[in-house]
Amino acid sequence: MIVVLQTQYFLYLALGLVALGIEVWAFTDCVRRPKTSFEAAFKRTKGFWLALTGGAVFIGLLSALGRGGGFNIFQIVAIIAACVYLADVKPAVSQTSGRGGSAGPYGPW
């Protein structure tokens, strides 16, 4: 029985660390993007996404480093928020340069 509980604990720890990595990736990408890119892509503001992904990182840190076992609803919401940013917002914001002027497909002319 102890082996099963230890295996379950390490499995949840591994899943929590993977989720934390995804959340940190989303947050650092959001920090790097210019504010004007979010407006040009017609997504919510940069502050909104910084708060959402930052909250996800905070919840991920508490979950991964805490002693609680299992996934709870906060962890699921945090990883979904980070995945929505990476799957929807990041590609749209990446396509906009965030600068005015004429720019070609590979950068400014």
Rosetta silent file (secondary structure, phi, psi, omega in degrees, C-alpha in Angstrom):
SEQUENCE: MIVVLQTQYFLYLALGLVALGIEVWAFTDCVRRPKTSFEAAFKRTKGFWLALTGGAVFIGLLSALGRGGGFNIFQIVAIIAACVYLADVKPAVSQTSGRGGSAGPYGPW
SCORE:     score description
SCORE:     0.000 S_00000001
   1 L     0.000  -36.598 -179.066    0.000    0.000    0.000 S_00000001
   2 H   -67.246  -36.454  179.001    2.860    2.365    0.768 S_00000001
   3 H   -63.150  -40.450  179.355    4.387    1.782   -2.657 S_00000001
   4 H   -64.707  -43.823  179.808    1.105    2.775   -4.308 S_00000001
   5 H   -66.278  -39.252  177.113    0.866    5.967   -2.253 S_00000001
   6 H   -66.908  -40.487  177.417    4.465    6.891   -2.987 S_00000001
   7 H   -63.129  -42.068  178.127    3.967    6.254   -6.700 S_00000001
   8 H   -64.167  -42.007  179.414    0.839    8.388   -6.664 S_00000001
   9 H   -61.469  -46.995 -178.073    2.658   11.178   -4.816 S_00000001
  10 H   -70.708  -30.164  175.123    5.548   11.243   -7.297 S_00000001
  11 H   -66.223  -45.595  177.428    3.173   11.087  -10.251 S_00000001
  12 H   -65.983  -35.277  176.824    1.253   14.116   -8.979 S_00000001
  13 H   -64.630  -43.324  178.546    4.536   15.882   -8.256 S_00000001
  14 H   -64.438  -43.697  177.474    5.737   15.249  -11.819 S_00000001
  15 H   -63.128  -39.085  177.633    2.441   16.458  -13.262 S_00000001
  16 H   -65.190  -38.567  178.689    2.590   19.548  -11.056 S_00000001
  17 H   -70.407  -37.054  175.759    6.113   20.359  -12.202 S_00000001
  18 H   -64.710  -44.290  178.152    5.163   19.935  -15.863 S_00000001
  19 H   -62.241  -40.822  177.807    2.157   22.205  -15.325 S_00000001
  20 H   -62.627  -40.152  177.709    4.382   24.737  -13.560 S_00000001
  21 H   -61.750  -41.669  178.438    6.779   24.713  -16.500 S_00000001
  22 H   -65.760  -40.598 -179.758    3.938   25.437  -18.924 S_00000001
  23 H   -67.170  -39.955  176.981    2.654   28.236  -16.700 S_00000001
  24 H   -66.281  -39.873  177.281    6.099   29.834  -16.403 S_00000001
  25 H   -59.477  -45.859  179.463    6.537   29.581  -20.180 S_00000001
  26 H   -63.980  -42.123 -178.763    3.219   31.386  -20.752 S_00000001
  27 H   -66.548  -45.230 -178.375    4.069   34.102  -18.201 S_00000001
  28 H   -67.546  -34.594  176.290    7.559   34.797  -19.535 S_00000001
  29 H   -66.492  -39.503  178.952    6.262   34.952  -23.102 S_00000001
  30 H   -64.885  -37.993  178.642    3.571   37.401  -22.023 S_00000001
  31 H   -64.993  -37.214 -175.603    6.158   39.604  -20.295 S_00000001
  32 H   -73.166  -24.704 -175.498    8.306   39.718  -23.447 S_00000001
  33 L   -77.779  141.259  176.648    5.523   40.854  -25.789 S_00000001
  34 L   -71.725  151.918 -177.293    4.921   44.589  -26.344 S_00000001
  35 H   -61.375  -35.890 -176.872    1.655   46.055  -25.110 S_00000001
  36 H   -69.710  -23.828  178.574    0.657   47.245  -28.564 S_00000001
  37 H   -65.614  -35.422  179.103    0.790   43.720  -29.991 S_00000001
  38 H   -67.139  -41.010  179.378   -2.118   42.661  -27.799 S_00000001
  39 H   -69.829  -37.969 -179.875   -4.225   45.578  -28.995 S_00000001
  40 H   -67.920  -29.415  179.933   -3.269   44.997  -32.648 S_00000001
  41 L   -87.886    0.705 -179.103   -4.288   41.324  -32.391 S_00000001
  42 L    58.636   39.146  173.304   -7.647   42.294  -30.821 S_00000001
  43 L  -103.340  174.882  176.478   -6.942   40.241  -27.718 S_00000001
  44 L   -62.524  174.313 -175.464   -7.422   41.415  -24.167 S_00000001
  45 L   -71.641  162.307  178.317   -4.884   43.815  -22.704 S_00000001
  46 H   -63.247  -37.634  178.233   -1.388   42.827  -21.701 S_00000001
  47 H   -60.485  -38.913  178.039   -2.228   43.584  -18.064 S_00000001
  48 H   -62.224  -47.812 -177.331   -5.091   41.103  -18.162 S_00000001
  49 H   -71.910  -31.564  174.950   -2.891   38.326  -19.540 S_00000001
  50 H   -64.839  -42.449  178.794   -0.049   39.182  -17.155 S_00000001
  51 H   -65.523  -41.850 -178.333   -2.437   38.904  -14.215 S_00000001
  52 H   -67.292  -48.909 -179.456   -3.924   35.661  -15.494 S_00000001
  53 H   -72.564  -32.673  175.478   -0.631   33.933  -16.283 S_00000001
  54 H   -65.275  -40.743  174.834    1.023   35.369  -13.162 S_00000001
  55 H   -64.102  -36.075  177.669   -1.793   33.972  -11.045 S_00000001
  56 H   -64.772  -40.813  177.957   -1.366   30.648  -12.792 S_00000001
  57 H   -64.057  -42.033  179.933    2.351   30.620  -11.907 S_00000001
  58 H   -61.360  -46.485  178.654    1.523   31.468   -8.288 S_00000001
  59 H   -65.270  -38.569  177.755   -1.005   28.638   -8.051 S_00000001
  60 H   -63.730  -39.905  177.106    1.428   26.307   -9.800 S_00000001
  61 H   -64.443  -45.367  178.677    4.171   27.156   -7.303 S_00000001
  62 H   -61.432  -39.299 -176.882    1.869   26.575   -4.351 S_00000001
  63 H   -74.605  -42.793 -176.554    0.692   23.287   -5.803 S_00000001
  64 H   -73.507  -36.140 -177.136    4.048   21.918   -6.925 S_00000001
  65 H   -94.291  -11.254  179.272    5.955   22.907   -3.804 S_00000001
  66 L   -78.279  170.897 -178.837    3.131   22.282   -1.341 S_00000001
  67 L   -95.750    1.070 -179.514    2.497   19.011    0.440 S_00000001
  68 L   -70.852  139.350 -179.824   -1.079   18.619   -0.797 S_00000001
  69 L   -96.497  150.792  175.698   -1.679   15.551   -2.870 S_00000001
  70 L    84.940  168.766  176.526   -3.699   15.383   -6.034 S_00000001
  71 L   -94.356  137.350  174.800   -4.912   17.965   -8.473 S_00000001
  72 L  -113.350  178.410 -174.870   -7.489   20.452   -7.290 S_00000001
  73 H   -65.086  -31.960 -179.731   -9.747   22.799   -9.218 S_00000001
  74 H   -67.481  -38.689  177.233   -7.310   25.722   -8.889 S_00000001
  75 H   -65.366  -39.211 -179.780   -4.521   23.775  -10.557 S_00000001
  76 H   -67.607  -43.179  177.959   -6.799   22.805  -13.412 S_00000001
  77 H   -63.824  -39.521 -179.309   -7.964   26.400  -13.930 S_00000001
  78 H   -65.119  -44.326 -179.262   -4.345   27.633  -13.817 S_00000001
  79 H   -70.998  -32.762  175.898   -3.088   25.194  -16.440 S_00000001
  80 H   -66.217  -41.574  178.700   -6.106   25.903  -18.664 S_00000001
  81 H   -61.777  -43.678  179.259   -5.408   29.656  -18.471 S_00000001
  82 H   -66.030  -40.096  179.873   -1.768   29.115  -19.422 S_00000001
  83 H   -69.000  -35.551  175.926   -2.717   26.771  -22.271 S_00000001
  84 H   -63.649  -41.930  177.634   -5.295   29.231  -23.626 S_00000001
  85 H   -61.535  -47.718 -176.082   -2.622   31.905  -23.695 S_00000001
  86 H   -69.196  -33.479 -176.016   -0.134   29.642  -25.463 S_00000001
  87 H   -87.986  -29.590 -174.398   -2.627   28.206  -27.955 S_00000001
  88 H  -113.342  -51.533 -172.948   -4.679   31.288  -28.814 S_00000001
  89 H   -77.539  -45.064 -177.456   -3.105   34.554  -27.705 S_00000001
  90 H   -57.680  -47.947  178.414    0.583   33.833  -28.331 S_00000001
  91 H   -63.243  -38.352  179.973    0.180   32.976  -32.051 S_00000001
  92 H   -68.217  -40.182 -179.577   -2.034   36.007  -32.663 S_00000001
  93 H   -72.978  -31.565  179.369    0.301   38.365  -30.819 S_00000001
  94 H   -67.018  -29.287 -178.979    3.342   36.866  -32.540 S_00000001
  95 H   -74.460  -23.274  177.569    1.946   37.756  -35.960 S_00000001
  96 L   -92.203  143.281 -178.268    1.760   41.444  -35.096 S_00000001
  97 L   -84.671  -22.228 -178.933    4.993   43.351  -34.866 S_00000001
  98 L    80.818    1.393  179.824    3.738   45.842  -32.306 S_00000001
  99 L  -120.859  154.491  174.621    5.336   48.679  -34.271 S_00000001
 100 L   -84.319  179.116  176.662    3.917   51.105  -36.748 S_00000001
 101 L    93.689 -178.854 -178.425    5.303   51.673  -40.204 S_00000001
 102 L   -89.189  129.521  178.828    5.861   49.361  -43.112 S_00000001
 103 E  -135.189  136.334  177.158    7.058   45.921  -42.291 S_00000001
 104 E   -86.032 -177.341 -178.079    7.530   42.990  -44.583 S_00000001
 105 L   -68.314  -18.810 -178.645    6.905   39.357  -43.698 S_00000001
 106 L  -113.879   14.341  179.236   10.468   38.975  -42.398 S_00000001
 107 E   131.836 -174.202 -178.407   10.827   42.289  -40.594 S_00000001
 108 E   -68.514  151.592 -177.544   10.954   45.996  -41.384 S_00000001
 109 L   -78.772    0.000    0.000   11.832   47.062  -44.927 S_00000001
